[in-house]
Amino acid sequence: MSKRSHCIFLSLRGIMAGLVLMLLISSCSSTRRLIKEPLREEGAAFLFENLKQNELKYDYLSARFSAEFSQDRNRNSFSGNIRIKKDSIIWISIVPALGIEMIRVMITNDSVWFINRIENTYMIGDFSYINSLINSSLDFDMLQAFLTGNDFSFYENSEFRASVDHQEYKLMTTNRRKLKKESRNNQETAIPVHDIWLNPESFKISRVMIRELNQGGRRLEGRYRYTKLENQMVPSRLQFELEANGHKNTIQVDFTRISINEKLQFPFRIPEKYTPLGEL
């Protein structure tokens, strides 16, 4: 690989890490109004039922986005388009100011596809590459949930505890396990600590955190802001912060031109002249 290609590849790794944080892991600050009376405590079953009832219902989602990613002292800004087919595909196109696509990414339940149109190269891999970029342990269900402001679809829900925290409802659990029927290769997957904060009026997720119990363990936190579209609340701003091994990565993503339930195409073709850029 040439020195120039190597430098571009390193910068693309930074963009990819930012994309994953956007995909991944994430949660935005919801608009709050002052509540004069203290919140009445509710049980976990009541809160979880209302959370699920008020989740974003969609088959397809698309949006234009702008993002600012910070990795330690390095900052990158980028924009593009995102499309989601629920439980199936996350598709992202990075388009700089000149309007010419630079990167295209497609993520499915078990694969990650990446095209670099500047260098005429591509990569094909799985979630191990995504997790190596950000030192995390995510899966497709988590990425999809972080992007849409929903809870994880394929994890156990029975062990949550409820409380009130700063005029918001809070759900918390430890060792939240992925449903066995959704686990791949019979591998048991669990989230050490999972905290969810709910807006008391909309029961939408305002903040979410997954973290490890050990001191200095990895922590991913997200905050959401929503806008109303077709009688539903959809994320309009997402802010994520990932701490791991003494390093902090942050990303803020703003969604515009949001559309739900319009059938979408997910074009992804690797031109014959493109060459593989290592393995993910």
Backbone as CSV, one residue per row, in Angstrom:
resi,resn,N_x,N_y,N_z,CA_x,CA_y,CA_z,C_x,C_y,C_z
1,MET,0.851,-1.199,0.000,0.000,0.000,0.000,0.882,1.241,0.000
2,SER,0.603,2.210,-0.857,1.398,3.435,-0.923,1.228,4.247,0.343
3,LYS,2.200,5.172,0.608,2.129,6.019,1.797,0.852,6.837,1.766
4,ARG,0.496,7.378,0.573,-0.735,8.177,0.453,-1.953,7.327,0.754
5,SER,-1.990,6.094,0.203,-3.132,5.213,0.450,-3.227,4.860,1.917
6,HIS,-2.047,4.649,2.555,-2.039,4.314,3.974,-2.619,5.448,4.804
7,CYS,-2.264,6.700,4.503,-2.779,7.846,5.247,-4.283,7.975,5.071
8,ILE,-4.731,7.792,3.811,-6.174,7.884,3.557,-6.910,6.781,4.289
9,PHE,-6.301,5.576,4.312,-6.938,4.464,5.004,-7.081,4.747,6.493
10,LEU,-6.014,5.340,7.098,-6.089,5.667,8.513,-7.190,6.669,8.794
11,SER,-7.320,7.676,7.903,-8.381,8.662,8.115,-9.750,8.026,7.941
12,LEU,-9.854,7.058,7.007,-11.129,6.382,6.798,-11.489,5.536,8.010
13,ARG,-10.482,4.985,8.706,-10.755,4.245,9.939,-11.407,5.154,10.971
14,GLY,-10.926,6.430,11.007,-11.540,7.381,11.931,-12.973,7.650,11.574
15,ILE,-13.251,7.809,10.267,-14.625,8.040,9.813,-15.486,6.820,10.117
16,MET,-14.939,5.619,9.866,-15.691,4.401,10.143,-16.034,4.300,11.628
17,ALA,-15.055,4.636,12.486,-15.330,4.593,13.919,-16.443,5.551,14.274
18,GLY,-16.435,6.748,13.638,-17.503,7.714,13.867,-18.837,7.187,13.390
19,LEU,-18.834,6.514,12.238,-20.063,5.931,11.716,-20.628,4.898,12.686
20,VAL,-19.723,4.074,13.222,-20.181,3.041,14.135,-20.796,3.654,15.377
21,LEU,-20.169,4.706,15.899,-20.739,5.365,17.071,-22.087,5.966,16.721
22,MET,-22.186,6.451,15.494,-23.477,6.989,15.073,-24.475,5.851,14.983
23,LEU,-23.975,4.673,14.309,-24.806,3.518,14.155,-25.025,2.847,15.476
24,LEU,-23.827,2.898,15.958,-23.888,2.333,17.243,-24.259,3.055,18.061
25,ILE,-23.506,2.246,18.780,-24.100,2.719,19.930,-24.690,3.459,20.057
26,SER,-27.194,5.441,19.723,-26.857,5.699,20.154,-27.883,6.272,20.885
27,SER,-28.018,8.057,21.943,-29.198,8.584,22.559,-29.093,10.078,22.649
28,CYS,-30.157,10.794,22.435,-30.096,12.248,22.334,-30.931,12.899,23.420
29,SER,-30.606,14.114,23.733,-31.272,14.871,24.793,-32.689,15.224,24.379
30,SER,-33.689,14.680,25.032,-35.057,15.030,24.682,-35.440,16.342,25.334
31,THR,-36.332,17.050,24.624,-36.788,18.329,25.161,-37.612,18.103,26.423
32,ARG,-37.318,18.851,27.458,-38.026,18.692,28.717,-38.760,19.968,29.072
33,ARG,-39.886,19.831,29.783,-40.514,20.992,30.375,-40.436,20.831,31.888
34,LEU,-40.474,21.913,32.581,-40.383,21.864,34.030,-41.591,21.146,34.607
35,ILE,-41.343,20.235,35.523,-42.409,19.490,36.175,-42.407,19.906,37.634
36,LYS,-43.460,20.548,38.066,-43.487,21.108,39.416,-43.624,20.024,40.475
37,GLU,-44.468,19.055,40.204,-44.705,18.011,41.191,-43.697,16.880,41.008
38,PRO,-43.221,16.290,42.112,-42.324,15.132,41.999,-43.006,14.000,41.253
39,LEU,-42.220,13.249,40.509,-42.785,12.122,39.778,-43.227,11.035,40.750
40,ARG,-44.343,10.445,40.435,-44.812,9.308,41.211,-44.065,8.069,40.738
41,GLU,-43.554,7.305,41.655,-42.830,6.103,41.281,-43.779,5.097,40.634
42,GLU,-43.278,4.411,39.618,-44.042,3.394,38.909,-43.215,2.109,38.870
43,GLY,-43.882,1.004,38.671,-43.190,-0.277,38.590,-42.492,-0.469,37.258
44,ALA,-41.535,-1.364,37.235,-40.769,-1.615,36.017,-41.656,-2.138,34.885
45,ALA,-42.621,-2.993,35.214,-43.499,-3.557,34.186,-44.307,-2.453,33.514
46,PHE,-44.826,-1.507,34.308,-45.594,-0.381,33.764,-44.715,0.474,32.846
47,LEU,-43.516,0.805,33.298,-42.622,1.649,32.502,-42.194,0.950,31.226
48,PHE,-41.884,-0.330,31.327,-41.418,-1.041,30.139,-42.539,-1.197,29.118
49,GLU,-43.750,-1.413,29.592,-44.890,-1.503,28.674,-45.086,-0.190,27.924
50,ASN,-44.986,0.937,28.635,-45.148,2.235,27.988,-43.981,2.551,27.064
51,LEU,-42.771,2.138,27.445,-41.622,2.290,26.549,-41.877,1.588,25.230
52,LYS,-42.314,0.342,25.286,-42.541,-0.426,24.068,-43.701,0.142,23.248
53,GLN,-44.742,0.620,23.921,-45.885,1.179,23.193,-45.516,2.443,22.423
54,ASN,-44.547,3.199,22.936,-44.186,4.471,22.328,-42.915,4.409,21.486
55,GLU,-42.409,3.210,21.239,-41.245,3.076,20.364,-41.611,3.444,18.931
56,LEU,-40.589,3.814,18.157,-40.791,4.138,16.751,-41.204,2.881,16.005
57,LYS,-42.364,2.952,15.336,-42.857,1.839,14.530,-42.527,2.124,13.063
58,TYR,-41.775,1.248,12.455,-41.366,1.493,11.068,-40.938,0.174,10.429
59,ASP,-41.006,0.131,9.118,-40.375,-0.934,8.341,-39.135,-0.405,7.634
60,TYR,-39.243,0.865,7.170,-38.113,1.526,6.515,-37.935,2.909,7.125
61,LEU,-36.686,3.367,7.183,-36.380,4.707,7.653,-35.228,5.262,6.825
62,SER,-35.321,6.541,6.451,-34.220,7.191,5.751,-34.071,8.615,6.269
63,ALA,-32.859,9.151,6.158,-32.599,10.517,6.619,-31.310,11.026,6.000
64,ARG,-31.226,12.329,5.895,-29.977,13.012,5.618,-29.336,13.310,6.973
65,PHE,-28.011,13.214,7.078,-27.385,13.486,8.364,-26.117,14.312,8.203
66,SER,-25.789,15.035,9.264,-24.485,15.675,9.418,-23.940,15.237,10.760
67,ALA,-22.641,15.001,10.838,-22.056,14.434,12.049,-20.718,15.089,12.344
68,GLU,-20.422,15.182,13.644,-19.114,15.640,14.100,-18.572,14.613,15.065
69,PHE,-17.422,14.061,14.722,-16.828,12.972,15.485,-15.519,13.420,16.098
70,SER,-15.332,13.122,17.383,-14.114,13.490,18.104,-13.504,12.240,18.715
71,GLN,-12.245,11.987,18.394,-11.512,10.843,18.922,-10.264,11.380,19.602
72,ASP,-10.288,11.415,20.944,-9.251,12.101,21.702,-9.178,13.549,21.233
73,ARG,-8.071,13.988,20.633,-7.961,15.383,20.194,-8.245,15.561,18.708
74,ASN,-8.557,14.494,18.015,-8.810,14.577,16.576,-10.306,14.745,16.310
75,ARG,-10.632,15.628,15.386,-12.024,15.899,15.045,-12.249,15.719,13.550
76,ASN,-13.389,15.136,13.208,-13.798,14.982,11.816,-15.269,15.330,11.682
77,SER,-15.618,16.013,10.613,-17.009,16.298,10.281,-17.326,15.642,8.947
78,PHE,-18.513,15.079,8.832,-18.916,14.464,7.577,-20.440,14.471,7.504
79,SER,-20.952,14.227,6.322,-22.397,14.209,6.115,-22.733,13.123,5.111
80,GLY,-24.013,12.839,4.989,-24.402,11.802,4.051,-25.854,11.408,4.217
81,ASN,-26.143,10.185,3.821,-27.502,9.651,3.869,-27.487,8.284,4.542
82,ILE,-28.565,7.998,5.271,-28.698,6.699,5.923,-30.058,6.109,5.580
83,ARG,-30.077,4.799,5.374,-31.318,4.066,5.129,-31.316,2.816,5.995
84,ILE,-32.475,2.482,6.528,-32.597,1.295,7.371,-33.807,0.481,6.929
85,LYS,-33.611,-0.805,6.776,-34.715,-1.755,6.681,-34.713,-2.522,7.990
86,LYS,-35.783,-2.421,8.743,-35.814,-2.931,10.112,-35.380,-4.391,10.183
87,ASP,-34.480,-4.657,11.136,-33.981,-6.001,11.442,-33.266,-6.644,10.266
88,SER,-32.815,-5.826,9.303,-32.242,-6.409,8.095,-30.993,-5.691,7.599
89,ILE,-31.094,-4.368,7.303,-30.000,-3.657,6.644,-29.867,-2.247,7.206
90,ILE,-28.637,-1.818,7.414,-28.297,-0.420,7.663,-27.346,-0.007,6.552
91,TRP,-27.709,1.011,5.802,-26.977,1.448,4.602,-26.597,2.918,4.777
92,ILE,-25.321,3.250,4.554,-24.845,4.621,4.754,-24.011,5.053,3.568
93,SER,-24.256,6.265,3.116,-23.472,6.874,2.039,-22.884,8.177,2.552
94,ILE,-21.546,8.306,2.491,-20.857,9.530,2.904,-20.638,10.391,1.673
95,VAL,-21.216,11.587,1.706,-21.157,12.484,0.551,-20.614,13.841,1.007
96,PRO,-19.387,14.203,0.644,-18.840,15.518,1.021,-19.580,16.662,0.341
97,ALA,-19.096,17.880,0.606,-19.793,19.086,0.141,-19.953,19.127,-1.370
98,LEU,-19.015,18.553,-2.130,-19.084,18.610,-3.586,-20.154,17.691,-4.164
99,GLY,-20.738,16.836,-3.324,-21.835,15.993,-3.775,-21.406,14.697,-4.413
100,ILE,-20.124,14.346,-4.343,-19.622,13.103,-4.913,-19.408,12.095,-3.789
101,GLU,-20.021,10.940,-3.885,-19.919,9.948,-2.835,-18.476,9.513,-2.627
102,MET,-18.055,9.450,-1.358,-16.706,9.028,-1.010,-16.687,7.610,-0.446
103,ILE,-17.668,7.297,0.410,-17.714,6.001,1.087,-19.143,5.479,1.071
104,ARG,-19.274,4.182,0.906,-20.569,3.526,1.068,-20.393,2.334,1.996
105,VAL,-21.304,2.186,2.949,-21.246,1.110,3.936,-22.599,0.414,3.990
106,MET,-22.578,-0.904,4.056,-23.805,-1.674,4.254,-23.557,-2.690,5.363
107,ILE,-24.446,-2.678,6.358,-24.326,-3.571,7.509,-25.577,-4.438,7.579
108,THR,-25.376,-5.739,7.680,-26.478,-6.669,7.869,-26.269,-7.374,9.211
109,ASN,-27.091,-8.357,9.502,-26.987,-9.042,10.792,-25.637,-9.709,10.995
110,ASP,-24.985,-10.110,9.925,-23.722,-10.830,10.101,-22.583,-10.321,9.228
111,SER,-22.794,-9.231,8.478,-21.760,-8.776,7.551,-21.615,-7.262,7.554
112,VAL,-20.416,-6.812,7.221,-20.122,-5.395,7.034,-19.436,-5.246,5.678
113,TRP,-19.994,-4.386,4.820,-19.449,-4.140,3.483,-19.045,-2.668,3.397
114,PHE,-17.887,-2.419,2.797,-17.330,-1.071,2.792,-16.674,-0.798,1.442
115,ILE,-17.032,0.339,0.812,-16.433,0.769,-0.450,-15.769,2.128,-0.262
116,ASN,-14.534,2.245,-0.714,-13.818,3.518,-0.766,-13.712,3.931,-2.235
117,ARG,-14.529,4.902,-2.630,-14.560,5.301,-4.041,-13.380,6.209,-4.409
118,ILE,-12.694,6.749,-3.423,-11.534,7.581,-3.708,-10.351,6.722,-4.153
119,GLU,-10.148,5.598,-3.462,-9.020,4.713,-3.747,-9.394,3.482,-4.561
120,ASN,-10.698,3.352,-4.946,-11.164,2.190,-5.708,-10.855,0.876,-4.982
121,THR,-11.171,0.858,-3.693,-10.931,-0.330,-2.878,-12.199,-0.699,-2.118
122,TYR,-12.190,-1.904,-1.549,-13.346,-2.354,-0.775,-12.903,-3.308,0.328
123,MET,-13.809,-3.520,1.303,-13.602,-4.501,2.364,-14.914,-5.232,2.631
124,ILE,-14.798,-6.472,3.031,-15.956,-7.269,3.438,-15.589,-7.985,4.727
125,GLY,-16.430,-7.863,5.745,-16.113,-8.497,7.017,-17.346,-8.673,7.872
126,ASP,-17.164,-8.654,9.202,-18.281,-8.844,10.128,-18.141,-7.871,11.289
127,PHE,-18.937,-8.089,12.353,-18.973,-7.134,13.462,-17.678,-7.096,14.260
128,SER,-16.829,-8.079,14.108,-15.569,-8.043,14.844,-14.736,-6.838,14.429
129,TYR,-14.840,-6.429,13.157,-14.091,-5.256,12.704,-14.665,-3.984,13.330
130,ILE,-15.985,-3.852,13.311,-16.630,-2.693,13.932,-16.231,-2.586,15.397
131,ASN,-16.295,-3.699,16.106,-15.979,-3.674,17.530,-14.496,-3.412,17.788
132,SER,-13.634,-3.829,16.864,-12.210,-3.535,17.036,-11.934,-2.051,16.862
133,LEU,-12.723,-1.368,16.021,-12.534,0.067,15.810,-12.836,0.874,17.059
134,ILE,-13.856,0.470,17.780,-14.305,1.281,18.918,-14.157,0.559,20.254
135,ASN,-13.501,-0.605,20.232,-13.276,-1.369,21.461,-14.589,-1.615,22.200
136,SER,-15.532,-2.215,21.498,-16.844,-2.459,22.070,-17.303,-3.863,21.712
137,SER,-18.527,-4.195,22.062,-19.086,-5.520,21.773,-20.544,-5.349,21.362
138,LEU,-20.734,-4.763,20.197,-22.070,-4.466,19.694,-22.533,-5.521,18.709
139,ASP,-23.834,-5.529,18.438,-24.387,-6.360,17.388,-25.395,-5.522,16.590
140,PHE,-25.967,-6.115,15.570,-26.868,-5.383,14.686,-28.061,-4.819,15.444
141,ASP,-28.636,-5.607,16.338,-29.803,-5.166,17.111,-29.482,-3.904,17.901
142,MET,-28.301,-3.852,18.528,-27.904,-2.672,19.294,-27.737,-1.453,18.390
143,LEU,-27.039,-1.613,17.265,-26.817,-0.484,16.365,-28.136,0.095,15.872
144,GLN,-29.040,-0.782,15.477,-30.346,-0.354,14.982,-31.122,0.395,16.050
145,ALA,-31.090,-0.108,17.287,-31.809,0.536,18.384,-31.221,1.908,18.685
146,PHE,-29.890,2.016,18.723,-29.254,3.298,19.006,-29.627,4.343,17.955
147,LEU,-29.748,3.938,16.717,-30.081,4.875,15.643,-31.515,5.364,15.703
148,THR,-32.415,4.558,16.189,-33.839,4.876,16.132,-34.431,5.308,17.472
149,GLY,-33.646,5.272,18.546,-34.162,5.653,19.859,-35.043,4.593,20.485
150,ASN,-34.957,3.364,20.005,-35.733,2.258,20.555,-34.886,1.427,21.511
151,ASP,-35.542,0.556,22.245,-34.827,-0.405,23.067,-34.414,-1.578,22.191
152,PHE,-33.504,-2.409,22.700,-33.072,-3.598,21.973,-34.247,-4.561,21.831
153,SER,-34.376,-5.150,20.655,-35.520,-6.017,20.374,-35.309,-7.451,20.816
154,PHE,-34.055,-7.911,20.831,-33.800,-9.337,20.999,-33.013,-9.652,22.268
155,TYR,-33.314,-8.888,23.330,-32.713,-9.141,24.634,-33.811,-9.323,25.669
156,GLU,-33.503,-10.054,26.736,-34.492,-10.320,27.786,-34.955,-9.021,28.451
157,ASN,-36.235,-8.986,28.851,-36.828,-7.774,29.419,-37.323,-7.949,30.852
158,SER,-37.138,-9.110,31.441,-37.854,-9.430,32.673,-37.176,-8.957,33.956
159,GLU,-35.929,-8.558,33.916,-35.193,-8.306,35.153,-34.941,-6.829,35.440
160,PHE,-35.688,-5.924,34.855,-35.468,-4.494,35.084,-36.011,-4.058,36.440
161,ARG,-35.349,-3.068,37.034,-35.814,-2.411,38.245,-36.103,-0.951,37.908
162,ALA,-37.057,-0.348,38.614,-37.510,1.008,38.294,-37.171,1.967,39.420
163,SER,-36.931,3.237,39.030,-36.707,4.297,40.012,-37.004,5.633,39.339
164,VAL,-36.867,6.719,40.123,-36.993,8.074,39.594,-35.639,8.749,39.758
165,ASP,-35.164,9.382,38.685,-33.852,10.016,38.704,-33.942,11.379,38.018
166,HIS,-33.807,12.476,38.799,-33.829,13.832,38.244,-35.050,14.057,37.356
167,GLN,-36.216,13.756,37.901,-37.498,13.985,37.228,-37.655,13.182,35.932
168,GLU,-36.965,12.083,35.853,-37.176,11.132,34.768,-37.298,9.741,35.374
169,TYR,-37.978,8.861,34.657,-38.026,7.470,35.065,-36.748,6.770,34.620
170,LYS,-36.327,5.829,35.434,-35.114,5.088,35.104,-35.366,3.598,35.253
171,LEU,-34.954,2.850,34.233,-34.977,1.395,34.266,-33.536,0.902,34.278
172,MET,-33.254,-0.100,35.101,-31.876,-0.581,35.180,-31.881,-2.098,35.339
173,THR,-30.851,-2.727,34.788,-30.703,-4.169,34.921,-29.240,-4.526,34.772
174,THR,-28.871,-5.701,35.248,-27.516,-6.218,35.085,-27.575,-7.552,34.354
175,ASN,-26.523,-7.828,33.617,-26.387,-9.106,32.910,-27.600,-9.386,32.018
176,ARG,-28.000,-8.395,31.248,-29.133,-8.556,30.332,-28.704,-9.427,29.157
177,ARG,-29.355,-10.542,28.995,-28.911,-11.550,28.025,-29.686,-11.481,26.705
178,LYS,-28.963,-11.807,25.651,-29.607,-11.926,24.341,-30.427,-13.203,24.309
179,LEU,-31.603,-13.129,23.665,-32.462,-14.300,23.570,-31.726,-15.441,22.871
180,LYS,-31.867,-16.632,23.399,-31.112,-17.773,22.870,-31.391,-18.006,21.389
181,LYS,-32.638,-17.809,20.982,-32.978,-18.068,19.584,-32.334,-17.068,18.640
182,GLU,-31.859,-15.925,19.184,-31.220,-14.916,18.359,-29.695,-14.974,18.430
183,SER,-29.174,-15.767,19.353,-27.719,-15.873,19.493,-27.159,-16.710,18.356
184,ARG,-25.988,-16.309,17.870,-25.349,-17.010,16.762,-24.268,-17.937,17.305
185,ASN,-24.155,-19.099,16.674,-23.139,-20.080,17.051,-23.232,-20.475,18.533
186,ASN,-24.480,-20.396,19.076,-24.728,-20.781,20.469,-23.868,-20.017,21.466
187,GLN,-23.421,-18.830,21.087,-22.627,-18.007,21.983,-23.551,-17.152,22.843
188,GLU,-23.324,-17.180,24.156,-24.149,-16.395,25.065,-23.654,-14.957,25.084
189,THR,-24.571,-14.008,24.845,-24.240,-12.593,24.830,-25.018,-11.897,25.932
190,ALA,-24.321,-11.056,26.711,-24.981,-10.359,27.816,-24.392,-8.964,27.968
191,ILE,-25.236,-8.022,28.431,-24.819,-6.652,28.712,-24.599,-6.555,30.219
192,PRO,-23.375,-6.236,30.670,-23.112,-6.226,32.122,-24.054,-5.312,32.900
193,VAL,-24.181,-4.028,32.481,-25.100,-3.081,33.116,-25.805,-2.291,32.022
194,HIS,-27.120,-2.193,32.117,-27.908,-1.467,31.116,-28.877,-0.543,31.840
195,ASP,-28.713,0.769,31.641,-29.578,1.783,32.247,-30.325,2.536,31.147
196,ILE,-31.626,2.784,31.376,-32.470,3.501,30.422,-33.240,4.584,31.167
197,TRP,-33.147,5.828,30.688,-33.929,6.921,31.251,-35.072,7.243,30.298
198,LEU,-36.276,7.472,30.851,-37.464,7.726,30.046,-38.025,9.112,30.339
199,ASN,-38.397,9.838,29.283,-39.132,11.079,29.440,-40.489,10.749,30.070
200,PRO,-40.888,11.411,31.157,-42.121,11.035,31.870,-43.392,11.372,31.111
201,GLU,-43.304,12.190,30.072,-44.493,12.535,29.291,-44.655,11.637,28.073
202,SER,-43.560,11.411,27.351,-43.643,10.650,26.103,-43.235,9.192,26.269
203,PHE,-42.554,8.863,27.371,-41.993,7.535,27.598,-41.010,7.132,26.502
204,LYS,-40.453,8.135,25.827,-39.368,7.891,24.887,-38.046,7.856,25.652
205,ILE,-37.087,7.124,25.115,-35.772,7.053,25.741,-35.070,8.400,25.586
206,SER,-34.710,9.022,26.693,-33.985,10.288,26.661,-32.485,10.076,26.818
207,ARG,-32.136,8.968,27.465,-30.727,8.680,27.741,-30.585,7.182,27.917
208,VAL,-29.460,6.638,27.489,-29.216,5.205,27.628,-27.738,4.999,27.921
209,MET,-27.438,3.977,28.703,-26.044,3.687,29.013,-25.854,2.181,29.137
210,ILE,-24.795,1.679,28.513,-24.353,0.310,28.744,-22.906,0.389,29.208
211,ARG,-22.582,-0.400,30.220,-21.238,-0.282,30.796,-20.828,-1.582,31.465
212,GLU,-19.523,-1.681,31.695,-18.970,-2.810,32.412,-18.841,-2.467,33.890
213,LEU,-18.862,-3.492,34.730,-18.849,-3.285,36.171,-17.459,-2.960,36.719
214,ASN,-16.418,-3.464,36.071,-15.076,-3.283,36.614,-14.617,-1.835,36.494
215,GLN,-13.757,-1.412,37.415,-13.238,-0.049,37.400,-12.458,0.187,36.110
216,GLY,-12.767,1.300,35.447,-12.130,1.602,34.174,-12.706,0.831,33.008
217,GLY,-13.820,0.119,33.237,-14.444,-0.658,32.164,-15.075,0.231,31.109
218,ARG,-15.394,-0.363,29.988,-15.968,0.381,28.870,-17.359,0.920,29.213
219,ARG,-17.646,2.110,28.699,-18.939,2.759,28.944,-19.396,3.441,27.661
220,LEU,-20.631,3.179,27.265,-21.237,3.838,26.118,-22.518,4.518,26.578
221,GLU,-22.600,5.829,26.369,-23.761,6.603,26.803,-24.296,7.414,25.640
222,GLY,-25.616,7.459,25.521,-26.242,8.234,24.461,-27.392,9.066,24.980
223,ARG,-27.634,10.179,24.285,-28.752,11.069,24.620,-29.484,11.421,23.323
224,TYR,-30.821,11.636,23.458,-31.649,11.859,22.276,-32.456,13.151,22.349
225,ARG,-32.660,13.717,21.176,-33.666,14.760,20.972,-34.564,14.281,19.842
226,TYR,-35.872,14.536,19.991,-36.836,13.993,19.028,-37.611,15.099,18.321
227,THR,-38.172,14.704,17.174,-39.109,15.552,16.461,-40.312,14.702,16.082
228,LYS,-41.459,15.361,15.858,-42.676,14.609,15.550,-42.818,14.435,14.047
229,LEU,-43.115,13.217,13.626,-43.298,12.896,12.219,-44.362,11.819,12.105
230,GLU,-45.422,12.133,11.380,-46.505,11.168,11.156,-46.998,10.573,12.488
231,ASN,-47.237,11.469,13.452,-47.764,11.097,14.764,-46.836,10.185,15.563
232,GLN,-45.563,10.200,15.209,-44.567,9.469,15.978,-43.403,10.398,16.318
233,MET,-42.661,10.054,17.372,-41.471,10.799,17.745,-40.256,10.077,17.182
234,VAL,-39.520,10.772,16.307,-38.337,10.184,15.685,-37.101,10.975,16.111
235,PRO,-35.948,10.337,16.246,-34.749,11.056,16.662,-34.353,12.119,15.636
236,SER,-34.012,13.312,16.123,-33.496,14.371,15.255,-32.064,14.738,15.612
237,ARG,-31.650,14.460,16.844,-30.251,14.656,17.250,-29.846,13.513,18.175
238,LEU,-28.668,12.957,17.905,-28.129,11.868,18.702,-26.737,12.268,19.168
239,GLN,-26.465,12.042,20.436,-25.149,12.342,21.002,-24.662,11.123,21.766
240,PHE,-23.471,10.635,21.381,-22.917,9.443,22.012,-21.518,9.699,22.530
241,GLU,-21.212,9.020,23.627,-19.887,9.103,24.216,-19.446,7.699,24.604
242,LEU,-18.261,7.307,24.097,-17.715,5.994,24.396,-16.378,6.160,25.090
243,GLU,-16.251,5.556,26.269,-14.988,5.555,27.004,-14.474,4.126,27.074
244,ALA,-13.189,3.958,26.688,-12.576,2.640,26.720,-11.064,2.801,26.777
245,ASN,-10.429,2.069,27.662,-8.975,2.075,27.792,-8.397,3.479,27.946
246,GLY,-9.093,4.328,28.704,-8.599,5.674,28.933,-8.809,6.637,27.782
247,HIS,-9.479,6.212,26.723,-9.750,7.071,25.572,-11.243,7.382,25.507
248,LYS,-11.557,8.557,24.988,-12.948,8.977,24.877,-13.258,9.355,23.423
249,ASN,-14.300,8.753,22.885,-14.811,9.077,21.557,-16.204,9.663,21.698
250,THR,-16.486,10.737,20.999,-17.819,11.339,21.030,-18.287,11.614,19.612
251,ILE,-19.587,11.585,19.421,-20.159,11.928,18.119,-21.526,12.567,18.330
252,GLN,-21.785,13.618,17.563,-23.108,14.235,17.517,-23.617,14.123,16.094
253,VAL,-24.843,13.641,15.953,-25.449,13.432,14.643,-26.780,14.151,14.589
254,ASP,-26.984,14.930,13.540,-28.258,15.610,13.317,-28.925,15.007,12.082
255,PHE,-30.186,14.592,12.249,-30.962,14.041,11.147,-31.882,15.116,10.566
256,THR,-31.951,15.194,9.238,-32.912,16.040,8.542,-33.536,15.208,7.416
257,ARG,-34.587,15.740,6.830,-35.270,15.051,5.720,-35.579,13.601,6.096
258,ILE,-36.133,13.431,7.280,-36.425,12.084,7.782,-37.694,11.554,7.119
259,SER,-37.657,10.304,6.739,-38.820,9.665,6.131,-38.961,8.266,6.715
260,ILE,-40.195,7.864,7.000,-40.426,6.512,7.493,-41.467,5.822,6.631
261,ASN,-41.261,4.506,6.485,-42.215,3.602,5.826,-42.413,3.877,4.347
262,GLU,-41.430,4.522,3.701,-41.385,4.571,2.245,-40.392,3.510,1.785
263,LYS,-40.829,2.591,0.966,-39.976,1.469,0.580,-38.694,1.979,-0.063
264,LEU,-37.565,1.405,0.352,-36.256,1.895,-0.062,-35.472,0.829,-0.804
265,GLN,-34.516,1.294,-1.605,-33.542,0.429,-2.243,-32.217,0.558,-1.492
266,PHE,-31.397,-0.484,-1.527,-30.114,-0.488,-0.831,-29.017,-0.928,-1.813
267,PRO,-28.756,-0.108,-2.821,-27.790,-0.506,-3.847,-26.378,-0.654,-3.282
268,PHE,-25.754,-1.759,-3.611,-24.380,-1.965,-3.187,-23.713,-2.952,-4.151
269,ARG,-22.936,-2.407,-5.057,-22.232,-3.235,-6.038,-20.759,-2.850,-6.021
270,ILE,-19.901,-3.831,-5.912,-18.463,-3.590,-5.929,-17.983,-3.682,-7.375
271,PRO,-17.512,-2.585,-7.962,-17.027,-2.624,-9.343,-15.882,-3.623,-9.518
272,GLU,-15.798,-4.230,-10.671,-14.784,-5.244,-10.924,-13.368,-4.691,-10.775
273,LYS,-13.175,-3.421,-11.102,-11.818,-2.851,-11.049,-11.355,-2.565,-9.620
274,TYR,-12.262,-2.625,-8.627,-11.882,-2.325,-7.240,-11.069,-3.498,-6.676
275,THR,-10.144,-3.175,-5.807,-9.288,-4.189,-5.206,-9.575,-4.292,-3.711
276,PRO,-9.462,-5.496,-3.136,-9.692,-5.657,-1.698,-8.602,-4.983,-0.890
277,LEU,-8.996,-4.294,0.163,-8.068,-3.573,1.020,-7.934,-4.344,2.326
278,GLY,-7.243,-5.466,2.295,-7.108,-6.292,3.481,-8.408,-6.967,3.824
279,GLU,-8.492,-7.492,5.023,-9.692,-8.174,5.509,-10.189,-7.497,6.767
280,LEU,-11.518,-7.376,6.909,-12.100,-6.803,8.126,-12.085,-7.834,9.245
